[in-house]
Amino acid sequence: MLKQFPNYIGGEWVPGASWTANRNPSDLADVIGEYAQADADQTNGAVLAADRALAAWSVSSIQDRANILDKAGSDILARKEELGRLLAREEGKTLPEGIGETVRAGHIFKFFAGEALRVSGEKLSSVRPGVEVEITREPVGVVGLITPWNFPIAIPAWKVAPALAFGNTVVFKPAQWTPGCAWVLAEILAGAGLPPGVFNLVMGSGSIVGDTLVNHPRVAALSFTGSMEVGRGIAQKAISRMAKFQLEMGSKNPLVVVDDADLPTAVTVAVQGAYFSTGQRCTASSRLIVTDAVHDRFVAALTEKLASLRVDNALTPGTDIGPVVERPQLEQDLEYISVGQREGARLAAGGERLTRATDGYYLAPALFVDATPTMRISREEIFGPVACVIRAKNYDEALAIANDTDTGLSAGIVTTSLKYASHFKRHAQAGMVMVNLPTAGVDYHVPFGGRKGSSYGPREQGRYAAEFYTTVKTTYLAP
């Protein structure tokens, strides 16, 4: 018998309207368990439970909030090996990556435990004699959180922790492909002492659970990370009922390698940014824009490095790249590889499905060369271990190509020149800029977010999270 994992609503573990299997992409014979699928009625029940809990939690002691979040963070860190292994089993990240993501989630909760104690305001004099002005921050209300499958514990952490720290109540819908980490997070929060209804977990489909959250009149704010198509739909629905919303969506991130770059650094940065975590990151550098003088040497060194990477079961020691998360995603990756070949780019490495000791969704990391900026593989987010090299005449052309996109989450440059580094960090049209570092890989205590079509609304993470999870009140006081 497979273990069943229910939803968590109003402080109770509630069986689903149906159940779905959570399967290991490294070993399709390994079923982690059956996870509840909520229907619209259960989702409505979760929203109402959060609404009932809001009055008390929104004015609760900041010390109580800090203690609960700190305990949750400590429990996550204490279980990092267990959670990291679960993450590797259900998402396909390598075990070290899974443990690293889990540690990050624990640190996020501890950071926002401190932020719960640091909610600030202002006290000013009015322009009218004898009148004082106070500016304070208050919770938004019931917050709906919708998260993706590629960071199944870190992204929930950086949404749930600030929402609770600032006095909101939460209804959380994780991605269908990776419910396991979300369920353990609910278990940890339940054990940390949250009052019933403050945090609710409803697993299920976007078309049912997600739409119910987005359209519910008592959900005051929505935070979503996922595809642009879904994000734009959420925006339209949220605007129609004047709900607050925050969107983190996709990107086609550039990594510029200029003539003076240190070649080993450039190859390491490109491999880590484009291919680690199986390339399944919205910050992945899938466009490698390389200037003429270093282009051929870079391509040769990168191709050699890719040949040395081990693609295997995420739990196998020494694995560099695990499997693609699910069959639909693998099929999408393979289709884009075919598209790139039809467009005239040359497949210099990888791109074929691999067979390993266990049946899984293994794909050799693919590298295209002779790509042009107008090709689909150069413009559309693939979300897999696929990158293309675009040749540029010089730094100026490379920068222009880097900015020629409708998205702008992360951008990177590899250079030994202070001149190029300084110019790029000012002129790259992205929310985050990396110099001699992979475009993927960010800290938890600073803002995360992009420009153009990549993001909408206030930044996530760090102290900037207060902009979304609180609302500002101005109070005038006369004697």
C-alpha positions in Angstrom: 0.0 0.0 0.0 1.3 3.4 -0.9 1.3 6.0 1.8 -1.3 8.7 1.3 -0.6 12.4 2.0 -3.7 14.5 2.7 -4.3 18.3 2.4 -3.9 20.5 5.5 -7.0 22.7 6.0 -8.0 24.6 9.1 -5.5 22.8 11.3 -6.7 19.3 10.1 -5.3 16.7 7.7 -8.1 16.3 5.1 -8.3 13.5 2.5 -8.4 14.6 -1.1 -11.3 14.5 -3.5 -8.9 12.2 -5.4 -5.3 11.1 -5.2 -2.3 11.2 -7.6 1.0 9.3 -7.6 4.2 11.2 -7.1 6.9 9.4 -9.2 10.7 9.7 -9.2 12.0 11.0 -12.6 15.3 9.1 -12.0 13.5 5.8 -11.5 9.9 5.6 -12.8 9.3 2.4 -10.7 9.8 4.4 -7.5 6.5 5.9 -6.4 7.0 8.3 -3.4 3.4 8.2 -2.4 -0.2 9.3 -3.3 -0.9 12.9 -2.7 -4.4 14.5 -2.2 -6.0 16.4 -5.0 -8.3 19.2 -3.7 -11.4 20.1 -5.5 -13.0 23.6 -5.6 -15.0 22.9 -2.4 -11.9 22.0 -0.4 -10.1 25.0 -1.8 -13.0 27.3 -0.8 -12.9 25.7 2.7 -9.2 26.5 3.0 -9.7 30.1 2.0 -12.5 30.4 4.6 -10.3 28.8 7.3 -7.6 31.3 6.5 -10.1 34.1 6.6 -11.4 33.0 10.0 -7.9 32.9 11.4 -6.9 36.3 10.0 -8.4 38.5 12.8 -6.3 36.9 15.6 -3.1 36.2 13.6 -2.9 39.7 12.0 -2.6 41.3 15.5 -0.6 38.4 17.1 2.6 39.0 19.0 5.5 39.6 16.8 7.6 37.5 19.2 5.2 34.6 18.7 5.5 34.9 14.9 9.3 35.1 15.2 9.5 32.0 17.4 7.3 29.9 15.1 9.2 30.8 12.0 12.6 30.3 13.8 11.4 26.8 14.9 10.3 26.0 11.4 13.7 27.0 10.1 15.5 24.9 12.7 13.3 21.9 11.9 14.0 22.2 8.2 17.8 22.4 8.8 17.6 19.5 11.2 15.9 17.4 8.5 18.1 18.6 5.6 19.4 15.2 4.6 15.9 13.7 4.6 14.3 16.6 2.8 17.2 16.9 0.3 16.7 13.3 -0.6 13.0 13.7 -1.0 13.6 16.7 -3.2 16.1 14.8 -5.4 13.6 11.9 -5.7 10.6 14.0 -6.7 12.2 16.8 -8.8 15.4 15.2 -10.1 18.0 17.6 -8.7 21.2 15.9 -7.6 21.3 15.0 -3.9 23.9 17.8 -3.1 21.6 20.3 -4.9 18.6 19.0 -3.1 20.3 19.4 0.3 21.6 22.8 -0.6 18.1 24.0 -1.6 16.7 22.6 1.7 19.4 24.5 3.7 18.4 27.7 1.9 14.8 27.2 2.8 15.7 26.8 6.5 17.7 30.0 6.3 14.9 31.9 4.7 12.5 31.0 7.6 15.1 32.1 10.1 15.7 35.4 8.2 12.0 36.2 8.2 11.8 35.3 11.9 14.0 38.3 12.4 12.0 40.4 10.0 8.8 39.7 12.0 10.5 41.7 14.8 11.7 44.5 12.5 8.5 45.8 10.9 9.1 49.5 10.8 7.1 52.6 10.5 7.5 56.4 10.6 6.3 59.2 12.8 6.3 62.7 11.3 5.0 66.1 12.0 2.1 67.3 9.9 2.2 70.6 8.0 -0.7 71.5 10.2 0.3 72.7 13.7 -0.4 70.3 16.5 -1.1 67.3 14.2 1.1 64.2 14.1 1.4 61.6 11.3 2.1 57.9 11.8 2.9 55.6 8.8 2.5 51.9 9.6 2.5 48.6 7.8 -0.3 46.1 8.2 -1.0 42.6 6.8 -2.6 42.4 3.4 -5.0 39.6 4.5 -5.5 36.1 3.1 -2.7 35.4 0.6 -2.8 32.8 -2.1 0.6 31.3 -3.0 1.1 29.3 -6.2 4.6 27.8 -6.7 6.4 25.9 -9.5 8.0 22.5 -9.5 11.7 23.4 -10.1 12.4 24.7 -6.5 9.9 22.8 -4.5 11.0 23.9 -1.1 13.0 27.1 -1.6 10.3 29.1 -3.5 7.5 28.0 -1.1 9.8 29.1 1.7 10.4 32.6 0.3 6.7 33.1 -0.2 5.3 31.4 3.0 7.8 32.8 5.5 7.3 36.6 4.7 3.5 36.1 4.4 3.4 34.7 7.9 6.0 37.0 9.4 4.0 40.1 8.5 0.7 38.7 9.9 -1.1 37.3 6.8 -2.8 33.9 6.6 -1.9 31.6 3.8 -3.5 29.2 1.3 -0.7 27.4 -0.5 -0.9 25.5 -3.8 2.3 23.7 -4.8 3.0 22.3 -8.3 1.4 19.0 -9.1 4.7 17.4 -10.1 6.4 18.1 -6.8 4.0 17.9 -3.8 6.2 16.0 -1.5 8.4 18.9 -0.2 5.3 21.1 0.2 3.6 18.4 2.3 6.6 18.1 4.7 6.7 21.9 4.9 3.1 21.9 6.0 3.9 19.2 8.6 6.8 21.3 9.9 4.7 24.4 10.2 1.9 22.5 11.9 4.4 21.2 14.4 5.9 24.7 14.9 2.8 26.0 16.7 0.8 27.9 14.1 -2.8 28.4 15.1 -5.4 26.4 13.0 -6.2 28.1 9.7 -3.1 30.4 9.6 -1.5 28.1 7.0 -3.4 25.8 4.7 -2.1 23.4 2.0 -4.3 22.5 -0.9 -2.6 20.3 -3.5 -4.1 19.8 -6.9 -4.4 21.2 -10.5 -4.0 24.8 -11.5 -7.3 24.6 -13.4 -9.2 23.8 -10.2 -7.3 24.8 -7.1 -5.3 27.6 -8.8 -8.4 29.2 -10.5 -10.4 28.9 -7.3 -7.7 30.8 -5.4 -7.3 33.4 -8.1 -11.0 34.1 -8.3 -11.9 33.9 -4.6 -13.2 37.2 -3.3 -11.6 36.7 0.1 -8.1 36.1 -1.2 -6.6 39.6 -0.9 -3.3 39.0 -2.6 -1.8 36.4 -5.0 1.9 35.5 -5.4 2.7 33.3 -8.4 5.9 31.9 -9.8 5.6 30.0 -13.1 5.1 30.5 -16.8 4.4 33.8 -18.6 1.2 32.4 -20.1 -0.3 31.4 -16.7 1.0 34.6 -15.0 -0.7 36.9 -17.5 -3.9 35.0 -17.0 -3.6 35.4 -13.3 -2.9 39.2 -13.7 -6.1 39.7 -15.8 -8.3 37.8 -13.3 -6.7 39.6 -10.3 -7.2 43.0 -11.8 -10.8 42.3 -12.6 -11.5 42.0 -8.8 -8.8 44.5 -7.7 -6.7 41.9 -5.8 -3.0 42.5 -5.2 -0.7 40.3 -7.2 3.0 39.5 -7.7 4.3 37.5 -10.6 7.7 35.9 -11.2 7.8 34.3 -14.6 10.3 33.1 -17.2 13.3 34.6 -18.9 15.9 34.0 -21.6 19.0 34.9 -19.7 22.2 36.0 -21.4 25.8 35.2 -20.4 28.2 37.5 -22.2 31.8 36.2 -22.6 34.1 38.9 -23.9 37.6 38.7 -25.5 39.5 39.2 -22.2 37.6 36.6 -20.2 39.5 34.0 -18.2 38.6 30.9 -20.2 38.3 28.3 -17.4 36.1 30.8 -15.4 33.9 31.3 -18.5 33.4 27.6 -19.0 32.7 26.9 -15.4 30.2 29.8 -15.2 28.5 28.7 -18.4 28.1 25.1 -17.4 26.8 25.9 -13.9 24.4 28.5 -15.1 23.1 26.7 -18.2 23.1 23.1 -17.2 23.1 22.4 -13.5 19.8 21.6 -12.0 19.1 20.1 -15.4 18.8 23.7 -16.8 15.4 23.8 -15.1 15.8 27.3 -13.6 14.2 30.6 -14.6 17.7 32.1 -14.1 19.5 29.6 -16.3 21.8 31.2 -18.9 20.5 29.6 -22.1 22.0 32.3 -24.4 25.8 32.3 -24.4 26.9 35.4 -26.3 30.6 35.2 -27.1 32.8 37.7 -28.8 34.9 36.8 -31.9 38.4 36.6 -30.4 37.5 34.0 -27.8 34.5 32.3 -29.5 36.2 29.2 -31.0 38.4 28.5 -27.9 35.3 28.9 -25.6 33.2 26.5 -27.8 35.9 23.9 -27.8 36.5 24.1 -24.1 32.8 24.1 -23.3 32.2 21.1 -25.6 35.0 19.2 -23.9 33.6 20.0 -20.4 30.1 18.8 -21.4 31.5 15.5 -22.5 32.9 15.0 -19.0 29.6 15.6 -17.1 27.9 12.6 -15.6 24.1 12.4 -16.3 22.6 9.8 -14.0 20.2 9.0 -11.1 19.9 12.1 -8.9 20.7 10.0 -5.8 23.9 8.4 -7.3 27.1 9.8 -5.9 29.1 11.7 -8.5 26.1 12.6 -10.7 26.5 16.1 -12.2 23.1 16.4 -13.8 19.9 14.5 -12.9 16.9 13.7 -15.1 14.3 16.1 -16.6 11.4 16.4 -14.1 8.6 14.8 -16.1 7.7 13.3 -19.5 6.0 16.5 -20.9 9.0 18.6 -20.0 11.3 16.1 -21.7 9.2 16.1 -24.8 9.3 19.8 -24.9 13.1 19.8 -24.6 13.5 17.3 -27.4 11.1 19.3 -29.6 13.2 22.4 -29.1 16.4 20.5 -30.0 14.6 19.5 -33.3 13.6 23.1 -33.8 17.1 24.3 -33.4 18.4 21.9 -36.0 15.6 22.8 -38.4 16.5 26.5 -38.0 20.1 25.9 -39.0 21.9 25.9 -35.7 24.6 23.2 -35.3 24.2 20.7 -32.5 27.8 20.6 -31.2 27.1 18.4 -28.2 24.4 16.2 -26.6 20.7 16.5 -27.2 19.9 12.8 -27.2 17.8 10.8 -24.7 20.0 8.6 -22.5 19.5 5.1 -21.0 20.6 4.5 -17.5 20.4 1.6 -15.0 17.0 2.9 -13.9 14.2 4.0 -16.3 14.1 7.8 -16.1 13.9 11.0 -18.1 17.6 11.4 -18.9 18.8 13.9 -21.5 22.4 14.6 -22.6 23.0 18.4 -22.1 22.7 20.0 -25.5 24.9 22.8 -26.9 24.0 24.6 -30.1 26.5 26.8 -32.0 26.1 29.0 -35.0 22.8 30.3 -33.5 21.5 33.7 -34.5 19.5 36.1 -32.2 16.3 35.6 -34.2 16.1 31.8 -33.9 13.4 30.4 -31.6 16.1 28.6 -29.5 17.6 32.0 -28.9 14.4 33.7 -28.0 12.1 31.2 -26.2 12.6 29.8 -22.8 13.2 26.0 -23.1 13.6 25.2 -19.4 15.9 22.3 -19.9 19.6 21.4 -20.3 19.8 23.2 -23.7 21.9 26.3 -24.5 23.0 28.1 -27.6 26.1 30.1 -28.5 25.6 33.3 -30.4 28.7 34.9 -31.9 29.2 38.7 -31.5 31.7 41.0 -33.1 32.6 42.9 -29.9 31.3 43.9 -26.5 28.9 46.5 -27.8 27.2 44.0 -30.1 27.1 41.4 -27.4 25.4 43.8 -25.0 22.8 44.7 -27.7 22.1 41.0 -28.3 21.8 40.4 -24.6 19.2 43.2 -24.2 17.2 42.2 -27.3 14.6 40.2 -25.5 11.2 40.6 -24.0 12.4 39.3 -20.6 15.0 40.4 -18.1 15.4 38.3 -15.0 19.2 37.7 -14.8 22.2 38.6 -17.0 25.8 37.8 -16.7 29.2 38.7 -18.0 32.6 37.1 -17.8 35.5 39.6 -18.1 38.7 40.7 -16.4 38.0 44.3 -17.4 36.6 46.7 -14.8 35.5 48.8 -17.7 33.3 46.1 -19.2 32.0 44.9 -15.8 31.0 48.4 -14.8 29.3 49.2 -18.1 27.5 45.9 -18.2 26.1 46.0 -14.7 24.7 49.5 -15.4 23.3 48.8 -18.9 22.2 45.2 -18.8 18.4 45.2 -18.8 17.8 42.7 -16.1 16.7 42.7 -12.5 19.8 40.8 -11.4 23.4 41.1 -12.9 26.2 38.6 -12.3 29.9 39.4 -13.0 32.1 36.3 -13.3 29.4 34.2 -11.7 26.6 32.0 -13.0 23.3 33.7 -13.8 21.7 31.1 -11.6 22.4 31.3 -7.9 21.1 34.0 -5.6 21.2 34.9 -1.9 18.1 34.7 0.3 18.5 38.1 2.1 18.5 40.4 -1.0 15.8 41.2 -3.6 14.9 38.6 -6.3 13.1 39.7 -9.5 13.4 40.9 -13.0 12.3 43.4 -15.6 10.2 43.4 -18.8 8.1 40.3 -19.0 9.9 38.4 -16.3 8.3 40.0 -13.3 5.5 42.1 -12.2 4.9 43.7 -8.8 7.3 44.2 -5.8 10.4 42.1 -5.5 10.6 38.9 -3.5 13.0 38.0 -0.7 14.9 40.1 1.7 13.5 43.2 3.2 11.8 44.1 0.0 9.3 41.3 0.6 7.4 43.7 2.9 6.3 45.7 -0.1 4.0 42.9 -1.2 3.0 41.3 2.0 2.0 44.5 3.8 -0.1 47.5 3.1 0.7 51.0 4.2 -1.6 53.0 6.5 -1.2 56.7 7.2 -2.8 57.9 10.4 -3.3 61.6 11.5 -3.5 62.4 15.2 -4.8 65.6 16.7 -4.7 66.3 20.5 
